[in-house]
Amino acid sequence: MVMQKKVNKRKLLNLIIFLVVIFTIFIYFLNATHNYNLEYTINDVKVNENYHKKEKYYSFIFTLDNKEYEVISFDKYTNKRKLVEDIKITKNDNYTCLSFKAKNINLYDVCSNEEGFFYPNNTNEFQKNDTYKNIQIDSLENHKFLLWNYHEFVYLSPKKNTTISLFNKDLYKLNLIYQTKDYLLVPDYNNDYQFSKINLITFKNGKTSEIKLRYDLYFDSYFLGDYKNKVYLYDNKSELEYYIDLKKKDIYKTEYKVNNDGKWEKVTNQKLKNNRLSFSNTEYYNYTLKDTKLYGTFKKDYLVTNKDVSKIVKVDNLDIYYISKDTLYYFNPLYGEKPLLKYSEWEFNNTNMIFID
């Protein structure tokens, strides 16, 4: 009898373990990401909804009157489906716009007219709320900025504004400079042809430090990119590739190579010398400048702003920062266009002068 009870308890325990394992597997597969494609219709608009598991983004194609409108979202994956709940259609003689009500993700409005596709844009005028070192400030949008003004860096952040002096002379252009997620790397421009020191400016607090190099590098060099806290550089004069270890604060020679989508590829010295190669990552949404017109592009071009744009400063998924005349703007199709900073020099020179964290 006692033996039978022990057997029954063991069977019950095994059953419980089995059910827990099955439930865990079910929850795992329920929440695991999956590629999928769905088609449905809302208010006479055909919806093609896709999730791209490897690339981690949603794409939507909305078809109305035989015209396809595209929307992309980098929001976190959800196991819900048919994410679009309602579509508002706005039409007049000049344009057609679609607005979306969606669950679990954010979708931006899209429009079209006879000339093509565009994002509806608010017209926020620049409002000066502060001025520091001749730079007019509308909004920092909780970002930190390092701005070169020919003789020092101006550091702007929500917590403090200050200046950072590194050199004993004025410089119109900083041709060799590189930004990582946390730092701005600035070679020692107190020398004319070679440098053996790199200044690090920390975006978090504006503090500076130095990396003393074991090799003299020529200013006739260029940065290839960064990967895992290492910044890679090619010296055209010495015809050598180096990497700077930001944790060890040291420099090392390395073989000729570039990194594309996290994978290393060997290249020749001649290719590095004749082409300004750079590390690359596949982007599924791009901003492009055509003449002076700025477009957001997934498969089709969408006009971002009617302003003439002279330079794209930074892109991060749907976020973009750009210069029009003397003003730095921020844009995201979810939020529209927002003026941030104004500096008279930017209308004439804005190369390697604006760095944003």
C-alpha positions as CSV (number, residue, x, y, z in Angstrom):
1,M,0.0,0.0,0.0
2,V,2.8,2.4,1.0
3,M,4.7,1.4,-2.2
4,Q,1.6,2.1,-4.3
5,K,1.2,5.6,-2.7
6,K,4.9,6.4,-3.6
7,V,4.3,5.3,-7.2
8,N,1.2,7.5,-7.4
9,K,3.1,10.5,-6.0
10,R,5.9,9.9,-8.5
11,K,3.4,9.7,-11.3
12,L,1.7,12.9,-10.1
13,L,5.0,14.7,-9.9
14,N,6.0,13.6,-13.4
15,L,2.7,14.7,-14.7
16,I,3.1,18.2,-13.1
17,I,6.6,18.5,-14.5
18,F,5.4,17.5,-17.9
19,L,2.5,20.0,-17.8
20,V,4.9,22.8,-16.7
21,V,7.3,22.0,-19.5
22,I,4.4,22.0,-22.1
23,F,3.1,25.3,-20.7
24,T,6.6,26.8,-20.8
25,I,7.0,25.7,-24.4
26,F,3.6,27.1,-25.3
27,I,4.3,30.5,-23.7
28,Y,7.7,30.6,-25.4
29,F,6.2,30.0,-28.9
30,L,3.3,32.3,-28.1
31,N,5.7,35.2,-27.4
32,A,8.4,34.3,-29.9
33,T,8.7,36.6,-32.9
34,H,7.5,35.3,-36.3
35,N,7.6,36.5,-39.9
36,Y,4.0,37.0,-41.0
37,N,2.0,38.6,-43.8
38,L,-1.7,39.6,-43.5
39,E,-4.1,41.2,-45.8
40,Y,-7.4,42.9,-44.7
41,T,-9.5,45.9,-45.6
42,I,-10.6,48.9,-43.6
43,N,-12.8,51.7,-45.0
44,D,-12.1,50.7,-48.6
45,V,-8.3,50.7,-47.9
46,K,-6.5,47.4,-48.5
47,V,-4.0,46.7,-45.8
48,N,-0.9,44.6,-46.2
49,E,0.7,44.0,-42.8
50,N,4.1,42.4,-42.4
51,Y,6.6,41.7,-39.7
52,H,10.2,41.0,-40.6
53,K,11.7,38.9,-37.8
54,K,15.4,39.1,-38.7
55,E,15.3,42.8,-39.4
56,K,12.9,43.5,-36.5
57,Y,10.5,45.9,-38.1
58,Y,6.9,46.2,-39.3
59,S,6.0,47.3,-42.8
60,F,2.5,48.2,-44.0
61,I,1.3,48.9,-47.5
62,F,-2.1,50.7,-47.8
63,T,-3.8,50.7,-51.2
64,L,-6.4,53.3,-52.0
65,D,-7.5,54.2,-55.5
66,N,-4.8,52.0,-57.0
67,K,-2.1,54.0,-55.2
68,E,0.1,52.3,-52.6
69,Y,1.2,54.1,-49.4
70,E,4.0,52.8,-47.2
71,V,4.5,53.0,-43.5
72,I,7.3,51.4,-41.4
73,S,7.6,50.9,-37.7
74,F,10.5,49.8,-35.5
75,D,8.2,49.3,-32.4
76,K,8.6,46.2,-30.3
77,Y,7.1,43.0,-31.6
78,T,3.7,42.0,-30.4
79,N,1.8,38.7,-30.9
80,K,-1.3,40.6,-31.8
81,R,-2.4,40.7,-35.4
82,K,-4.4,43.1,-37.6
83,L,-2.8,46.0,-35.7
84,V,-4.6,48.7,-37.7
85,E,-8.0,49.4,-36.2
86,D,-9.2,52.4,-38.2
87,I,-8.1,54.5,-41.1
88,K,-9.2,58.1,-41.6
89,I,-9.1,59.3,-45.2
90,T,-8.7,63.1,-45.9
91,K,-9.2,64.2,-49.5
92,N,-9.4,67.5,-51.3
93,D,-8.5,68.7,-54.8
94,N,-4.8,68.9,-54.0
95,Y,-3.9,65.9,-51.9
96,T,-5.0,62.7,-50.2
97,C,-3.9,61.8,-46.6
98,L,-4.3,58.6,-44.6
99,S,-4.2,58.6,-40.8
100,F,-4.2,55.5,-38.7
101,K,-5.5,54.2,-35.4
102,A,-3.4,51.2,-34.4
103,K,-3.0,49.0,-31.3
104,N,0.4,48.2,-29.8
105,I,2.4,50.2,-32.3
106,N,2.6,53.8,-33.6
107,L,1.9,54.6,-37.3
108,Y,2.5,57.9,-38.9
109,D,0.3,59.7,-41.4
110,V,1.1,59.6,-45.2
111,C,-0.1,61.7,-48.1
112,S,0.1,62.0,-51.8
113,N,-0.5,64.6,-54.5
114,E,0.2,65.0,-58.2
115,E,3.9,65.4,-57.6
116,G,4.3,62.3,-55.4
117,F,4.3,61.2,-51.8
118,F,5.0,63.3,-48.7
119,Y,4.7,63.4,-45.0
120,P,2.2,65.9,-43.6
121,N,4.3,68.5,-41.7
122,N,3.6,71.0,-39.0
123,T,5.1,74.4,-39.4
124,N,6.8,75.1,-36.1
125,E,8.6,78.5,-36.2
126,F,11.9,78.9,-34.4
127,Q,11.4,80.4,-31.0
128,K,14.4,81.6,-29.2
129,N,14.4,80.4,-25.5
130,D,18.0,80.9,-24.8
131,T,21.4,81.9,-26.3
132,Y,24.8,80.6,-25.6
133,K,28.0,81.6,-27.4
134,N,26.0,83.1,-30.3
135,I,24.0,79.9,-30.7
136,Q,20.3,80.5,-30.4
137,I,18.4,77.7,-28.6
138,D,14.8,76.8,-29.2
139,S,14.9,73.2,-27.8
140,L,17.5,70.6,-27.0
141,E,14.9,67.7,-27.1
142,N,16.8,66.1,-24.2
143,H,19.8,65.6,-26.3
144,K,23.5,66.7,-25.9
145,F,25.3,68.6,-28.5
146,L,29.0,69.3,-29.3
147,L,29.3,72.2,-31.7
148,W,32.5,73.4,-33.3
149,N,32.9,77.2,-33.7
150,Y,36.4,77.4,-35.2
151,H,38.3,77.7,-31.9
152,E,36.4,75.6,-29.3
153,F,33.6,73.1,-28.8
154,V,30.3,74.4,-27.4
155,Y,28.7,71.7,-25.2
156,L,24.9,72.0,-24.8
157,S,22.8,69.7,-22.7
158,P,19.7,69.9,-20.5
159,K,21.9,70.1,-17.4
160,K,24.6,72.5,-18.5
161,N,26.2,74.6,-21.2
162,T,29.9,75.0,-21.4
163,T,32.9,75.4,-23.7
164,I,35.7,72.9,-24.3
165,S,39.1,74.3,-25.5
166,L,41.5,71.8,-27.0
167,F,43.8,73.8,-29.4
168,N,46.0,76.9,-29.4
169,K,44.8,78.0,-32.9
170,D,41.6,78.5,-34.8
171,L,40.5,75.8,-37.3
172,Y,38.0,76.3,-40.1
173,K,37.4,72.6,-40.6
174,L,38.1,69.5,-38.5
175,N,38.6,67.1,-41.4
176,L,39.5,64.1,-39.2
177,I,37.0,63.6,-36.4
178,Y,34.8,60.7,-35.3
179,Q,31.7,60.1,-33.2
180,T,30.8,56.9,-31.3
181,K,27.8,56.3,-29.1
182,D,29.5,57.8,-26.0
183,Y,32.5,59.8,-27.3
184,L,33.7,62.4,-29.8
185,L,37.3,61.5,-30.9
186,V,39.3,64.6,-31.8
187,P,43.0,64.3,-32.9
188,D,45.5,66.8,-31.6
189,Y,45.2,69.6,-34.1
190,N,48.0,71.6,-32.4
191,N,50.3,69.8,-34.8
192,D,50.1,70.3,-38.6
193,Y,50.9,67.0,-40.2
194,Q,51.0,64.3,-37.6
195,F,49.4,63.6,-34.2
196,S,50.2,61.3,-31.4
197,K,47.3,62.1,-29.1
198,I,43.5,61.8,-29.5
199,N,41.2,63.9,-27.3
200,L,38.0,62.1,-26.1
201,I,35.0,64.2,-25.2
202,T,32.3,62.4,-23.3
203,F,28.8,63.2,-24.4
204,K,27.3,62.3,-21.1
205,N,28.9,65.2,-19.2
206,G,31.2,67.0,-21.5
207,K,34.4,65.9,-19.7
208,T,37.6,65.4,-21.7
209,S,40.4,62.8,-21.5
210,E,43.3,61.8,-23.7
211,I,44.6,58.7,-25.5
212,K,48.3,58.9,-26.0
213,L,49.2,56.9,-29.1
214,R,52.2,54.6,-29.5
215,Y,52.4,55.6,-33.2
216,D,52.5,58.9,-35.0
217,L,49.6,59.1,-37.3
218,Y,49.2,61.5,-40.2
219,F,46.2,63.8,-40.6
220,D,46.0,62.3,-44.1
221,S,43.9,59.5,-42.6
222,Y,40.3,58.6,-42.3
223,F,38.1,56.7,-39.9
224,L,36.5,53.5,-41.1
225,G,34.0,53.0,-38.3
226,D,33.7,51.5,-34.9
227,Y,32.8,48.0,-33.6
228,K,32.6,46.8,-30.0
229,N,34.4,49.8,-28.4
230,K,37.1,49.8,-31.0
231,V,37.5,52.6,-33.5
232,Y,39.2,51.8,-36.8
233,L,41.3,54.2,-38.9
234,Y,43.4,54.0,-42.1
235,D,46.5,56.1,-42.5
236,N,47.1,57.0,-46.1
237,K,50.7,58.0,-45.6
238,S,51.9,54.9,-43.7
239,E,49.4,52.7,-45.6
240,L,48.4,51.0,-42.3
241,E,45.2,50.2,-40.6
242,Y,44.9,50.7,-36.9
243,Y,42.2,50.3,-34.2
244,I,41.9,52.4,-31.1
245,D,40.6,50.5,-28.0
246,L,38.4,52.9,-26.1
247,K,38.5,50.7,-23.0
248,K,42.2,50.2,-22.8
249,K,42.9,53.6,-24.3
250,D,45.6,52.3,-26.6
251,I,46.2,51.8,-30.3
252,Y,47.0,48.7,-32.2
253,K,47.9,47.8,-35.8
254,T,45.6,45.4,-37.5
255,E,45.1,43.7,-40.9
256,Y,43.3,45.3,-43.8
257,K,39.6,44.7,-43.1
258,V,36.2,46.3,-42.9
259,N,33.0,45.4,-41.0
260,N,29.7,45.0,-42.8
261,D,26.6,44.1,-40.8
262,G,28.8,42.7,-38.0
263,K,30.9,40.5,-40.2
264,W,34.6,41.1,-41.0
265,E,35.7,41.3,-44.6
266,K,39.4,41.3,-45.7
267,V,40.3,44.0,-48.2
268,T,43.5,45.1,-50.0
269,N,45.6,48.0,-49.1
270,Q,45.0,49.4,-52.5
271,K,41.3,49.4,-52.0
272,L,41.6,51.2,-48.7
273,K,44.0,53.8,-50.3
274,N,41.9,54.5,-53.4
275,N,38.5,54.4,-51.8
276,R,37.3,56.0,-48.5
277,L,35.8,52.7,-47.2
278,S,33.6,52.6,-44.2
279,F,31.8,50.1,-42.0
280,S,28.2,49.6,-43.0
281,N,25.0,48.2,-41.6
282,T,22.0,47.5,-43.7
283,E,19.3,50.2,-43.3
284,Y,15.7,49.3,-44.1
285,Y,14.6,52.9,-44.0
286,N,16.7,55.7,-45.3
287,Y,16.8,59.5,-45.6
288,T,18.2,60.8,-48.8
289,L,19.1,64.3,-50.1
290,K,18.3,64.9,-53.7
291,D,19.6,68.3,-54.8
292,T,18.3,70.3,-51.8
293,K,15.2,68.2,-51.2
294,L,15.0,65.7,-48.3
295,Y,13.1,62.4,-48.7
296,G,12.4,59.5,-46.4
297,T,12.6,56.2,-48.3
298,F,11.4,52.7,-47.6
299,K,10.6,51.6,-51.2
300,K,9.3,55.0,-52.4
301,D,10.4,58.5,-51.7
302,Y,8.4,60.7,-49.3
303,L,9.1,64.4,-49.2
304,V,10.0,65.4,-45.6
305,T,10.0,69.2,-45.8
306,N,9.5,71.9,-48.3
307,K,12.6,73.6,-47.0
308,D,15.9,73.5,-48.9
309,V,18.2,71.2,-46.9
310,S,22.0,71.7,-47.1
311,K,23.2,68.8,-45.0
312,I,22.0,65.7,-43.2
313,V,23.7,65.7,-39.8
314,K,22.5,62.5,-38.1
315,V,20.0,59.6,-38.8
316,D,18.8,57.1,-36.2
317,N,16.0,54.9,-37.6
318,L,13.1,57.3,-38.2
319,D,14.8,60.3,-36.4
320,I,16.8,62.7,-38.6
321,Y,18.6,66.0,-37.9
322,Y,19.4,68.3,-40.7
323,I,20.5,71.8,-41.6
324,S,18.4,74.3,-43.6
325,K,20.0,77.7,-44.0
326,D,21.3,78.5,-40.5
327,T,19.0,76.3,-38.5
328,L,19.3,72.7,-37.2
329,Y,16.0,70.8,-37.4
330,Y,14.8,67.5,-36.0
331,F,12.2,65.4,-37.9
332,N,10.4,62.1,-37.3
333,P,7.2,61.3,-39.3
334,L,5.4,60.5,-36.0
335,Y,6.1,64.0,-34.6
336,G,6.8,66.2,-37.5
337,E,9.5,68.9,-37.9
338,K,11.0,70.8,-35.0
339,P,13.6,73.6,-35.1
340,L,16.3,73.1,-32.4
341,L,19.3,75.5,-32.8
342,K,20.3,78.4,-34.9
343,Y,23.9,79.6,-35.7
344,S,24.7,82.1,-38.5
345,E,27.8,80.2,-39.6
346,W,25.9,77.1,-40.5
347,E,24.5,78.7,-43.6
348,F,28.1,78.9,-45.0
349,N,29.9,76.0,-43.3
350,N,28.5,73.0,-41.5
351,T,30.9,70.2,-42.2
352,N,32.1,68.3,-39.1
353,M,30.7,71.1,-36.9
354,I,27.6,69.4,-35.3
355,F,27.6,66.3,-33.2
356,I,24.5,65.0,-31.4
357,D,24.0,62.3,-28.8
